[in-house]
């Protein structure tokens, strides 16, 4: 948005009416003409000196008071400016120029509603006052009254079609209304009139960034900076474009240039912090955010960014929560902040007002607000309809469909090319589950590609992954368009999204459709809410037929379970003892090794009821973060359970973790978000798992796994049955031991850990998708028949 600053002062107002006869020889009128001339040429010091000299000769009068007020405003002395222009308006209340300038000073002081009232007053005096209409549009834009702002710019342009400031500002309003093509047309019209209009070039670059046309954006910004190399706003937008192009070092240099000119540029410091975060220079990023907030403590965007980084990189839960609470106080509808705040609290078992906050998030989703990230929402909501709505909101907001790169060309080759896109090709839950699948793929019929958006951790899992694929391609430093082009160039037939909205997601690649068939699988247990994702791979437990309407994708039903597993997972051979893990030797040990954000007050209350009724029993749970144990022990005490009966486990390498799971007696699953990979961990280690079937995909995964390992007796229908079964197993060692033996046998014979059986099923799914495509048919739901 253009600055819409103070207007040029009129060249020759008459002040002679204010002179006394004996003062006429000094000729203040000539002094005033000279003052105006100096002002017009930018010499504020000399203009100010002459105004003060005039006021020493004659009484305060409208023209001199107004001019001196304008000078004070341009010197940044806005309180004095307001007093001077107010005094001038008391003399001449119907002066449209002075009324406009009074509004401009109010705007500079942050008194936006008062500024708007003064622009309206100026227009009441002079209805065709173009500058007032343009300034009014800018203040309406600031107040987020975008349609009214646009109408005000249009009214100004109806009077003066070549008003470049209004054309440029109109473009900004249109851009914020997501009317990008119209915005570009408005900028281009301004630039046709004034080719060196740097504000329009900068705004144009910003809009092109919004359109993800980053190279064009950079070209427009480079033009602005060639004209005015110290233009701070263009340097800032230049940094933004470079960041979007993943040229992080260059982006940092642009922000630093802007800050060398304007050290207190809070927005620049905020974005500098963000790009330092991108560069993994976390301490410097935090310092940049801190400096920005020292300048503007109420900057919601910076508070949000700092809070998220403090949680993500440092696990500073209290500091992160304080920042997000401040964001909500300043801007209750700040995008995704309320959901993030609830998520941070859940990580630490800080359940203050949990039900009320969850209800606010639900209401926000149902109202179409950008209130919560869909991945976070899966641990809060049990409604497939709400989960679908949440995904659709994010898809529409951040990842709308772009023109398809794939041009509907039929491909005929012997092998189907399957590309897997993931940010977690390393020692991570998704890769741990799928590495065996990649190794087992039938290379005589399939070529498989890894498109890696993450990094190598040097782990044994990573080494297995690197040799499992026909091609392993790093896309982590590529823009969405460049990565999509790379996938298109490899002529991938089926592109599998292993992230969705989880982890290091690259949804913008899929939005450009670089492959004819695009699939949602494994990493995100819900619909992605996007028209360009053709299929979701599931089974009849996680997505019942009756709920297919809550998935934008066509559902592909695998016969056993949707979840891949690796039959080669190593378990450490070292013998661990209960004493080494802080567990009582004789007591019954319940456990849950989920991430802490999956735990809700309602579920914890059930667990505490179980502990109260099983004498001496303990709950063994992953520590997760420093706040979690203290808060959870406090919650246990409130349920009448000694905090010492909660035993917190530290993180261990996966092989050792699998070995220690054998020390527990029963894994207690949770709702609304089940154990997923952690459930497979328990079953692979030989630990029985008790679940309760949920109402949505995330709460039905353990049901799927238990049926696939042929232990349906450990699936309950409600929490009352769940608690009763937990008590039954804890009180009947013979029954529990029989379950352990059955699990040990089924681990070798049931479908869950039969990697090759799963490979045959998912390859059958891929083949059917390909045949549907080859026949020229639209994607459709189908079942995969069991193989053997």
VOGU-3710 file (C-alpha; in Angstrom, 3 decimals, decimal comma):
1> xxxxxxxxxx> 0,000/0,000/0,000  1,317/3,443/-0,881  2,033/5,799/1,992  -0,600/8,429/1,120  1,399/11,008/3,014  0,853/14,714/3,448  -0,265/16,587/0,361  1,819/19,324/-1,230  1,122/22,676/0,364  -0,723/25,320/-1,760
11> xxxxxxxxxx> 1,750/27,684/-3,417  0,281/31,136/-2,696  -2,240/31,474/0,131  -2,877/35,053/1,229  -1,855/36,043/4,748  -2,133/39,852/4,331  -5,517/39,902/6,021  -3,799/38,951/9,267  -1,236/41,814/9,194  -1,405/44,971/11,224
21> xxxxxxxxxx> -0,772/48,231/9,261  2,463/48,969/11,055  3,831/45,514/10,122  3,290/45,874/6,389  6,798/47,172/5,696  8,308/43,848/6,795  6,290/42,105/4,064  5,444/38,778/5,753  3,601/37,790/2,595  6,902/37,643/0,720
31> xxxxxxxxxx> 8,431/35,699/3,592  5,550/33,259/3,355  5,968/32,823/-0,406  9,607/32,027/0,271  8,652/29,559/3,049  6,297/27,751/0,685  9,008/27,648/-1,957  11,544/26,157/0,428  8,932/23,612/1,545  8,167/22,671/-2,065
41> xxxxxxxxxx> 11,876/22,072/-2,678  12,240/19,908/0,421  14,140/22,369/2,600  12,076/21,930/5,754  14,589/23,705/8,013  14,491/26,987/6,097  10,714/26,757/5,595  10,287/26,224/9,337  12,587/29,199/10,172  10,593/31,528/7,950
51> xxxxxxxxxx> 7,234/30,351/9,385  8,464/31,037/12,910  9,741/34,468/11,792  6,301/35,286/10,332  4,514/34,185/13,521  6,788/36,484/15,508  5,500/39,381/13,376  1,785/38,590/13,052  -0,682/36,547/15,077  -1,215/32,840/14,486
61> xxxxxxxxxx> -3,202/32,500/11,268  -4,526/29,719/9,108  -1,997/29,532/6,221  1,128/29,754/8,381  -0,250/27,457/11,109  -1,255/24,903/8,511  2,125/24,994/6,746  4,067/24,761/9,994  1,876/21,810/11,032  2,676/20,053/7,751
71> xxxxxxxxxx> 6,385/20,713/8,311  6,212/19,351/11,865  4,480/16,203/10,583  7,176/15,626/7,976  9,769/16,053/10,708  8,029/13,259/12,638  6,815/15,650/15,348  3,224/14,482/14,980  1,805/15,669/18,313  2,963/19,235/17,591
81> xxxxxxxxxx> 1,692/18,896/14,020  -1,743/17,897/15,266  -1,918/20,939/17,577  -0,849/23,336/14,816  -3,257/22,002/12,171  -6,044/21,859/14,729  -5,390/25,525/15,521  -5,499/26,361/11,809  -8,810/24,515/11,416  -10,332/26,484/14,267
91> xxxxxxxxxx> -9,717/29,550/12,099  -10,933/27,933/8,870  -12,929/24,765/9,596  -13,976/24,329/5,961  -10,445/23,975/4,570  -10,464/20,596/2,813  -6,650/20,433/2,482  -6,056/21,063/6,173  -8,800/18,586/7,125  -7,108/15,964/4,956
101> xxxxxxxxxx> -3,710/16,673/6,509  -5,210/16,507/9,986  -6,439/13,019/9,072  -2,983/12,100/7,775  -1,375/13,072/11,083  -3,993/11,080/12,990  -3,159/8,111/10,787  0,544/8,522/11,575  -0,348/8,506/15,276  -2,258/5,241/14,851
111> xxxxxxxxxx> -5,654/6,869/15,442  -7,175/5,259/12,381  -10,888/5,654/13,048  -10,394/9,384/13,713  -8,330/9,670/10,540  -11,171/8,074/8,576  -13,638/10,530/10,070  -11,451/13,439/8,917  -11,164/12,045/5,387  -14,952/11,800/5,323
121> xxxxxxxxxx> -15,153/15,384/6,561  -12,778/16,562/3,819  -15,000/14,813/1,270  -18,109/16,457/2,717  -16,401/19,796/2,072  -15,092/18,775/-1,351  -16,854/15,649/-2,731  -14,552/15,293/-5,751  -11,374/15,474/-3,675  -9,344/12,674/-5,263
131> xxxxxxxxxx> -6,536/12,624/-2,692  -9,045/12,337/0,133  -10,755/9,415/-1,619  -7,384/7,712/-2,123  -6,302/8,273/1,488  -9,711/7,130/2,702  -9,228/3,899/0,721  -5,868/3,344/2,378  -7,232/3,743/5,894  -10,150/1,436/5,100
141> xxxxxxxxxx> -7,627/-1,095/3,827  -5,715/-0,828/7,098  -8,969/-1,397/8,990  -9,485/-4,550/6,881  -12,609/-3,138/5,252  -11,319/-4,256/1,880  -14,463/-3,937/-0,220  -15,040/-0,394/1,049  -11,394/0,450/0,400  -11,681/-0,787/-3,163
151> xxxxxxxxxx> -14,845/1,270/-3,692  -13,054/4,393/-2,447  -10,129/3,854/-4,847  -12,562/3,236/-7,697  -14,389/6,475/-6,863  -11,091/8,390/-6,953  -10,200/6,842/-10,300  -13,613/7,640/-11,762  -12,724/11,314/-11,192  -9,042/11,042/-12,112
161> xxxxxxxxxx> -8,267/7,845/-14,057  -4,532/8,567/-14,143  -4,104/8,917/-10,376  -1,166/6,537/-10,049  -1,234/6,374/-6,258  -4,864/5,236/-6,266  -4,140/2,730/-9,056  -1,282/1,182/-7,090  -3,209/1,115/-3,815  -6,206/-0,333/-5,624
171> xxxxxxxxxx> -3,918/-3,140/-6,783  -2,946/-3,897/-3,194  -6,606/-4,054/-2,141  -7,435/-6,369/-5,050  -4,460/-8,577/-4,163  -5,700/-8,912/-0,598  -9,108/-9,871/-1,984  -7,305/-12,657/-3,900  -8,188/-10,961/-7,198  -4,615/-11,176/-8,385
181> xxxxxxxxxx> -5,040/-10,729/-12,123  -7,061/-7,542/-11,580  -4,395/-6,334/-9,145  -1,674/-6,802/-11,768  -3,757/-4,909/-14,308  -4,100/-2,002/-11,879  -0,341/-1,859/-11,222  0,400/-2,087/-14,934  -1,946/0,808/-15,662  -0,142/2,919/-13,051
191> xxxxxxxxxx> 3,225/1,966/-14,544  2,066/2,801/-18,063  1,452/6,349/-16,781  4,564/6,520/-14,604  7,131/3,813/-15,519  9,477/4,771/-12,673  6,781/4,526/-9,986  8,719/2,419/-7,505  5,774/1,866/-5,131  3,761/0,243/-7,929
201> xxxxxxxxxx> 6,722/-1,898/-8,986  7,216/-3,042/-5,386  3,529/-3,766/-4,856  3,417/-5,601/-8,180  6,309/-7,791/-7,042  4,481/-8,560/-3,818  1,353/-9,654/-5,679  3,378/-11,836/-8,045  4,798/-13,554/-4,940  1,236/-14,227/-3,789
211> xxxxxxxxxx> 0,611/-15,778/-7,209  3,755/-17,915/-6,722  5,306/-16,315/-9,819  8,489/-15,675/-7,901  10,894/-15,084/-10,778  8,589/-12,417/-12,239  8,209/-10,914/-8,772  11,965/-10,639/-8,448  12,194/-8,957/-11,853  9,631/-6,321/-10,826
221> xxxxxxxxxx> 11,412/-5,680/-7,535  14,789/-5,459/-9,242  13,317/-2,736/-11,487  12,144/-0,817/-8,416  15,567/-1,080/-6,785  17,349/-0,029/-9,983  15,381/3,220/-9,757  15,675/3,662/-6,001  18,246/1,376/-4,437  17,498/2,518/-0,887
231> xxxxxxxxxx> 13,738/1,898/-1,150  13,173/-0,027/2,063  9,789/-1,526/1,158  11,153/-2,879/-2,148  14,184/-4,362/-0,364  11,802/-6,026/2,096  9,621/-7,451/-0,687  12,795/-8,465/-2,547  13,830/-10,489/0,490  10,390/-12,102/0,608
241> xxxxxxxxxx> 10,603/-13,151/-3,054  14,086/-14,582/-2,551  12,896/-16,514/0,475  10,026/-17,974/-1,557  12,635/-18,999/-4,145  14,530/-20,725/-1,292  17,511/-18,433/-1,856  17,779/-17,880/1,858  21,232/-16,294/2,028  20,259/-13,760/-0,649
251> xxxxxxxxxx> 16,991/-13,058/1,149  18,901/-12,379/4,358  21,149/-9,934/2,501  18,092/-8,016/1,225  16,586/-7,766/4,699  19,942/-6,611/6,079  20,143/-3,866/3,419  16,668/-2,669/4,375  17,601/-2,683/8,061  20,864/-0,805/7,435
261> xxxxxxxxxx> 18,704/2,031/6,062  15,910/1,703/8,632  17,227/-0,148/11,723  13,877/0,006/13,517  11,945/-1,615/10,661  10,067/-4,159/12,781  8,520/-6,045/9,847  11,970/-6,441/8,309  13,356/-7,807/11,575  10,457/-10,265/11,744
271> xxxxxxxxxx> 11,088/-11,617/8,254  14,813/-11,639/8,875  14,089/-13,877/11,880  12,017/-16,170/9,692  14,738/-16,618/7,079  17,319/-17,218/9,819  14,960/-19,924/11,075  14,938/-21,370/7,550  18,747/-21,415/7,703  18,633/-23,271/11,059
281> xxxxxxxxxx> 20,334/-20,297/12,743  17,885/-20,429/15,605  19,649/-18,236/18,167  20,033/-15,440/15,628  16,409/-15,852/14,561  15,270/-15,530/18,165  17,402/-12,394/18,611  15,844/-10,863/15,482  12,330/-11,577/16,725  13,232/-10,152/20,132
291> xxxxxxxxxx> 14,532/-6,937/18,555  11,393/-6,599/16,422  9,215/-6,987/19,512  11,285/-4,451/21,450  10,283/-1,968/18,729  6,682/-3,135/18,384  5,611/-5,303/21,338  2,126/-5,760/19,870  3,186/-7,231/16,510  1,005/-10,341/16,395
301> xxxxxxxxxx> 2,876/-11,884/13,442  6,229/-11,655/15,233  4,796/-12,985/18,489  3,321/-15,903/16,579  6,582/-16,636/14,753  8,645/-16,397/17,931  6,222/-18,571/19,862  6,174/-21,277/17,206  9,963/-21,266/16,940  10,455/-21,370/20,706
311> xxxxxxxxxx> 8,283/-24,450/20,836  9,519/-26,169/17,697  13,256/-25,644/18,131  13,741/-25,150/21,869  10,685/-26,760/23,482  10,276/-23,599/25,570  6,652/-24,406/26,308  5,902/-21,611/28,774  7,522/-18,943/26,594  5,757/-20,254/23,500
321> xxxxxxxxxx> 2,410/-20,354/25,260  2,892/-16,803/26,583  3,575/-15,528/23,052  0,530/-17,260/21,591  -1,683/-16,061/24,437  -0,543/-12,524/23,648  -1,374/-13,061/19,962  -4,916/-14,162/20,848  -5,321/-11,152/23,138  -4,202/-8,746/20,401
331> xxxxxxxxxx> -5,886/-10,477/17,464  -8,452/-13,110/18,509  -8,854/-14,338/14,916  -5,142/-14,420/14,038  -4,754/-17,237/11,527  -4,081/-20,655/13,106  -2,990/-19,112/16,435  -5,774/-20,504/18,637  -5,190/-24,029/17,346  -1,435/-23,717/17,827
341> xxxxxxxxxx> -1,913/-22,447/21,376  -4,139/-25,398/22,265  -1,597/-27,763/20,677  1,300/-26,330/22,706  -0,730/-26,672/25,882  -1,649/-30,262/25,055  2,025/-31,111/24,558  2,636/-30,141/28,158  -0,633/-31,554/29,588  -1,641/-27,978/30,355
351> xxxxxxxxxx> -5,383/-28,538/30,124  -6,576/-25,195/31,428  -10,010/-24,526/29,887  -9,416/-27,398/27,460  -13,075/-28,093/26,701  -13,863/-24,406/26,123  -10,849/-23,904/23,855  -11,591/-27,068/21,875  -15,182/-25,888/21,437  -13,936/-22,521/20,119
361> xxxxxxxxxx> -11,721/-24,319/17,619  -14,637/-26,504/16,503  -16,830/-23,435/16,073  -14,099/-21,687/14,084  -13,729/-24,617/11,702  -17,495/-24,792/11,182  -17,505/-21,056/10,449  -14,812/-21,528/7,783  -12,083/-19,747/9,771  -8,349/-20,407/9,484
371> xxxxxxxxxx> -8,177/-21,305/13,131  -6,276/-24,594/13,329  -3,859/-26,609/11,243  -5,542/-29,853/10,111  -2,824/-32,051/11,588  -3,245/-30,434/15,011  -7,012/-30,738/14,711  -6,858/-34,530/14,444  -5,972/-34,735/18,135  -8,972/-32,543/19,029
381> xxxxxxxxxx> -11,888/-33,502/16,785  -13,749/-36,781/16,397  -15,909/-35,507/13,541  -14,986/-36,649/10,000  -17,099/-33,785/8,634  -15,217/-31,184/10,691  -11,855/-32,731/9,811  -12,778/-32,518/6,136  -13,824/-28,876/6,509  -10,550/-28,037/8,271
391> xxxxxxxxxx> -8,466/-29,578/5,474  -10,529/-27,846/2,795  -9,989/-24,456/4,467  -6,203/-24,878/4,396  -6,167/-26,274/0,869  -8,172/-23,317/-0,408  -6,114/-20,802/1,545  -2,549/-21,964/0,932  -2,667/-24,581/-1,811  -5,333/-23,757/-4,400
401> xxxxxxxxxx> -5,084/-25,693/-7,662  -2,651/-24,161/-10,143  -2,667/-24,768/-13,916  -1,795/-28,450/-14,314  1,740/-29,144/-15,502  0,826/-32,616/-16,722  -0,906/-32,189/-20,084  -3,004/-35,394/-20,264  -0,612/-37,253/-22,504  -1,054/-41,025/-22,493
411> xxxxxxxxxx> 2,080/-42,928/-21,539  2,924/-46,416/-22,699  5,819/-48,183/-21,060  6,445/-51,558/-19,478  6,791/-50,275/-15,929  4,600/-47,964/-13,861  6,588/-45,129/-12,331  5,640/-44,400/-8,722  7,066/-41,357/-6,972  6,979/-40,984/-3,190
421> xxxxxxxxxx> 7,229/-37,408/-1,837  8,298/-37,135/1,800  10,163/-34,861/4,165  10,965/-37,800/6,454  13,187/-40,238/4,557  15,234/-40,905/7,689  14,813/-42,452/11,178  11,209/-41,329/11,439  7,878/-43,089/11,964  6,782/-42,851/8,315
431> xxxxxxxxxx> 10,048/-44,222/6,951  10,290/-46,900/9,646  6,928/-48,265/8,504  7,593/-48,051/4,747  11,274/-48,859/4,195  10,509/-52,564/3,803  7,833/-51,780/1,211  10,291/-49,813/-0,926  12,791/-52,658/-0,716  10,137/-55,225/-1,634
441> xxxxxxxxxx> 8,633/-53,390/-4,634  8,506/-55,520/-7,780  11,147/-53,801/-9,891  10,157/-55,805/-12,952  6,813/-53,957/-13,047  7,483/-50,746/-11,151  10,110/-48,035/-11,069  10,101/-46,199/-7,768  11,362/-42,701/-7,106  12,018/-40,892/-3,823
451> xxxxxxxxxx> 11,539/-37,118/-3,848  13,217/-36,098/-0,624  12,190/-32,851/1,049  14,174/-33,562/4,209  17,764/-34,468/4,956  20,026/-37,406/5,691  20,497/-38,295/9,351  23,049/-40,981/8,491  20,946/-43,636/10,227  20,680/-47,293/9,144
461> xxxxxxxxxx> 17,109/-46,536/8,013  18,370/-43,740/5,758  20,999/-46,014/4,247  18,371/-48,661/3,492  16,159/-46,012/1,893  18,884/-44,648/-0,352  19,463/-48,022/-1,994  15,802/-49,111/-2,092  14,718/-46,611/-4,765  15,553/-46,563/-8,443
471> xxxxxxxxxx> 16,161/-42,816/-8,069  16,588/-40,739/-4,928  16,108/-37,050/-5,764  16,655/-34,162/-3,338  13,956/-31,471/-3,679  14,505/-29,816/-0,303  16,032/-26,655/-1,775  13,755/-26,429/-4,795  10,750/-24,140/-5,067  7,364/-25,732/-5,521
481> xxxxxxxxxx> 7,414/-25,035/-9,252  10,978/-26,273/-9,744  10,273/-29,439/-7,747  7,078/-30,034/-9,724  9,018/-29,582/-12,962  11,587/-32,134/-11,772  8,811/-34,659/-11,104  7,207/-33,895/-14,467  10,556/-34,434/-16,217  10,868/-37,876/-14,611
491> xxxxxxxxxx> 7,478/-38,755/-16,138  6,115/-40,097/-12,857  2,790/-41,848/-13,352  1,590/-42,063/-9,751  2,742/-39,467/-7,211  2,241/-40,415/-3,558  1,997/-37,726/-0,876  3,399/-39,211/2,334  3,056/-35,977/4,319  -0,219/-34,266/3,563
501> xxxxxxxxxx> -0,321/-31,487/6,156  2,099/-33,247/8,495  5,825/-32,661/8,877  7,837/-31,195/5,995  4,864/-30,971/3,675  5,048/-30,014/-0,021  1,376/-29,697/-0,921  2,185/-26,876/-3,351  3,856/-29,456/-5,607  0,678/-31,504/-5,840
511> xxxxxxxxxx> -1,374/-28,343/-6,473  0,490/-28,032/-9,792  -0,316/-31,651/-10,758  3,003/-32,834/-12,167  1,672/-36,414/-12,425  -1,554/-37,821/-13,882  -2,449/-39,722/-10,681  -1,910/-38,239/-7,199  -2,424/-40,181/-3,970  -2,776/-39,340/-0,261
521> xxxxxxxxxx> -1,165/-42,060/1,840  -0,060/-42,785/5,400  1,358/-39,555/6,824  -1,953/-37,712/7,150  -4,907/-39,840/8,329  -7,707/-37,705/6,861  -8,736/-36,119/3,613  -6,508/-33,390/2,215  -9,602/-31,504/1,048  -8,069/-30,759/-2,371
531> xxxxxxxxxx> -9,477/-31,475/-5,821  -6,096/-32,452/-7,261  -5,605/-35,471/-4,971  -7,274/-38,398/-6,719  -7,087/-41,227/-4,186  -6,618/-41,986/-0,508  -5,337/-45,439/0,484  -7,325/-46,858/3,387  -9,100/-49,955/4,680  -12,646/-50,617/5,832
541> xxxxxxxxxx> -11,842/-49,972/9,479  -10,324/-46,507/9,112  -12,830/-45,307/6,464  -16,151/-47,171/6,592  -18,158/-47,119/3,359  -20,780/-44,995/5,107  -18,268/-42,163/5,604  -16,751/-41,862/2,130  -18,533/-38,531/1,655  -16,112/-36,973/4,158
551> xxxxxxxxxx> -13,159/-37,591/1,836  -12,517/-35,488/-1,252  -10,389/-38,308/-2,602  -11,655/-41,583/-4,025  -11,113/-44,311/-1,433  -8,971/-47,332/-2,256  -9,679/-50,159/0,178  -6,783/-52,501/0,935  -7,871/-55,900/2,287  -5,990/-56,229/5,609
561> xxxxxxxxxx> -4,827/-52,833/6,783  -3,843/-49,611/5,112  -0,613/-49,382/7,156  2,648/-50,694/5,742  5,028/-52,433/8,136  8,598/-53,617/7,944  9,140/-57,286/8,835  12,892/-56,691/9,213  12,808/-54,258/12,118  15,633/-55,048/14,516
571> xxxxxxxxxx> 15,055/-55,314/18,255  18,038/-54,824/20,572  19,221/-58,069/22,142  20,345/-56,414/25,368  18,261/-57,471/28,345  16,637/-54,517/30,072  15,216/-54,693/33,591  12,307/-52,932/35,184  14,591/-51,487/37,835  16,777/-49,884/35,154
581> xxxxxxxxxx> 13,672/-48,153/33,791  12,299/-47,018/37,167  9,491/-49,576/37,139  8,323/-51,680/40,093  9,255/-55,336/39,769  5,937/-56,867/40,860  3,283/-54,272/39,983  1,154/-54,258/36,853  2,652/-51,861/34,279  0,298/-50,050/31,913
591> xxxxxxxxxx> 1,996/-47,952/29,258  1,447/-45,481/26,466  4,273/-44,137/24,311  2,319/-41,704/22,175  3,309/-38,082/21,678  1,910/-36,061/24,575  -0,395/-33,926/22,401  -2,545/-37,014/21,742  -3,602/-37,161/25,387  -6,822/-35,410/26,468
601> xxxxxxxxxx> -8,287/-34,815/29,943  -11,138/-37,244/29,239  -8,793/-40,071/28,249  -6,484/-39,422/31,177  -9,461/-39,597/33,538  -10,192/-43,134/32,278  -6,574/-44,156/32,822  -6,624/-42,780/36,366  -9,828/-44,696/37,095  -8,037/-47,860/35,964
611> xxxxxxxxxx> -5,003/-47,109/38,163  -7,210/-46,488/41,195  -8,822/-49,900/40,755  -5,618/-51,869/40,081  -3,694/-51,742/43,325  -0,058/-50,754/42,988  -0,215/-50,425/39,206  1,755/-47,738/37,370  1,442/-45,900/34,083  4,661/-45,819/32,061
621> xxxxxxxxxx> 4,623/-42,919/29,636  7,024/-41,061/27,349  8,455/-37,933/28,930  8,085/-35,802/25,752  9,036/-32,425/27,297  9,987/-30,867/30,619  6,536/-29,461/31,434  4,692/-32,720/30,785  5,703/-34,797/33,869  4,995/-32,053/36,399
631> xxxxxxxxxx> 1,621/-31,143/34,923  0,559/-34,760/34,482  1,516/-35,695/38,046  -0,564/-32,762/39,253  -3,499/-34,019/37,185  -3,060/-37,520/38,621  -3,199/-36,135/42,159  -6,457/-34,360/41,289  -7,877/-37,794/40,350  -6,794/-39,339/43,641
641> xxxxxxxxxx> -3,729/-41,107/42,206  -0,257/-40,499/43,623  1,956/-38,709/41,130  4,686/-41,266/41,823  2,581/-43,887/40,038  3,389/-42,170/36,761  6,772/-43,330/35,474  8,307/-41,248/32,688  10,485/-42,862/30,062  13,301/-41,073/28,301
651> xxxxxxxxxx> 13,761/-41,397/24,557  15,950/-44,234/23,359  17,204/-45,397/19,956  14,446/-47,387/18,270  16,025/-50,830/18,708  16,435/-50,263/22,446  12,938/-48,793/22,751  11,426/-51,900/21,146  13,365/-54,071/23,597  12,156/-52,167/26,665
661> xxxxxxxxxx> 8,496/-52,384/25,571  8,573/-56,043/26,665  8,802/-54,847/30,282  5,227/-53,516/30,211  2,095/-55,605/30,662  -0,467/-53,729/28,563  -0,397/-50,768/26,160  -3,374/-48,453/26,764  -4,382/-46,716/23,545  -5,943/-43,227/23,466
671> xxxxxxxxxx> -8,703/-41,285/21,744  -9,416/-39,296/19,633  -5,970/-39,998/18,125  -4,804/-43,609/18,451  -1,300/-44,926/18,510  -0,267/-45,427/14,881  3,410/-46,301/14,441  3,658/-46,638/18,218  0,914/-49,294/18,073  2,919/-51,259/15,526
681> xxxxxxxxxx> 5,974/-50,818/17,761  4,136/-52,411/20,698  2,722/-55,309/18,681  6,083/-55,983/16,981  7,711/-56,071/20,433  5,095/-58,575/21,634  3,193/-56,179/23,895  -0,632/-56,485/23,824  -2,437/-53,263/23,006  -5,965/-52,348/24,092
691> xxxxxxxxxx> -7,858/-49,827/21,981  -11,273/-48,231/21,723  -12,694/-47,638/18,256  -12,982/-43,951/17,490  -15,313/-41,975/15,255  -12,767/-40,787/12,670  -9,730/-42,136/10,816  -7,100/-41,122/13,447  -9,060/-42,961/16,151  -9,548/-46,182/14,150
701> xxxxxxxxxx> -5,990/-47,060/13,203  -5,323/-49,393/16,132  -8,579/-51,194/15,337  -7,238/-51,814/11,835  -3,895/-53,071/13,148  -5,417/-55,399/15,744  -7,691/-56,996/13,146  -4,700/-57,388/10,817  -2,819/-59,263/13,531  -5,970/-61,231/14,368
711> xxxxxxxxxx> -6,506/-59,888/17,889  -9,990/-58,332/17,538  -10,752/-59,148/21,181  -8,543/-56,172/22,117  -10,835/-53,745/20,277  -13,591/-52,218/22,414  -16,580/-50,166/21,269  -16,725/-47,527/23,999  -14,725/-46,275/26,966  -16,797/-48,246/29,475
721> xxxxxxxxxx> -15,907/-51,507/27,667  -12,316/-50,283/27,347  -11,967/-49,709/31,091  -13,639/-53,011/31,897  -11,282/-54,922/29,566  -8,222/-53,189/31,040  -9,324/-54,216/34,526  -10,071/-57,765/33,367  -6,617/-58,202/31,830  -4,869/-56,643/34,818
731> xxxxxxxxxx> -6,723/-59,012/37,155  -6,258/-62,192/35,104  -2,578/-63,027/34,499  -3,520/-66,285/32,755  -5,675/-64,486/30,182  -3,001/-61,861/29,600  -0,310/-64,503/29,141  -2,486/-66,311/26,621  -2,842/-63,068/24,673  0,917/-62,625/24,667
741> xxxxxxxxxx> 1,398/-66,128/23,267  -1,241/-65,510/20,608  0,403/-62,210/19,668  3,821/-63,872/19,438  2,419/-66,501/17,067  0,367/-64,089/14,975  3,285/-61,731/14,573  4,846/-64,355/12,327  1,703/-65,526/10,528  -0,938/-62,756/10,401
751> xxxxxxxxxx> -1,016/-60,092/7,642  0,081/-57,088/9,744  3,823/-57,705/9,509  3,781/-59,556/6,195  5,566/-56,865/4,177  5,463/-58,743/0,902  1,725/-59,420/1,182  1,167/-55,706/1,777  3,447/-54,894/-1,174  1,337/-57,068/-3,471
761> xxxxxxxxxx> -1,850/-55,333/-2,313  -0,595/-51,765/-2,740  0,925/-52,610/-6,120  -2,445/-54,032/-7,140  -3,950/-50,687/-6,091  -1,421/-48,773/-8,182  -2,044/-51,039/-11,171  -5,807/-50,534/-10,933  -5,378/-46,757/-10,706  -3,185/-46,901/-13,807
771> xxxxxxxxxx> -5,636/-49,040/-15,758  -8,498/-46,654/-14,921  -6,374/-43,790/-16,181  -5,309/-45,650/-19,336  -8,948/-46,313/-20,168  -9,573/-42,577/-20,038  -11,900/-42,907/-17,034  -12,128/-40,550/-14,094  -10,639/-41,796/-10,788  -13,083/-43,882/-8,769
781> xxxxxxxx> -13,165/-45,784/-5,496  -12,409/-49,512/-5,602  -11,500/-52,539/-3,497  -8,265/-54,509/-3,692  -8,901/-58,222/-3,390  -6,719/-60,176/-0,936  -3,751/-61,953/-2,481  -3,496/-65,312/-0,765
//
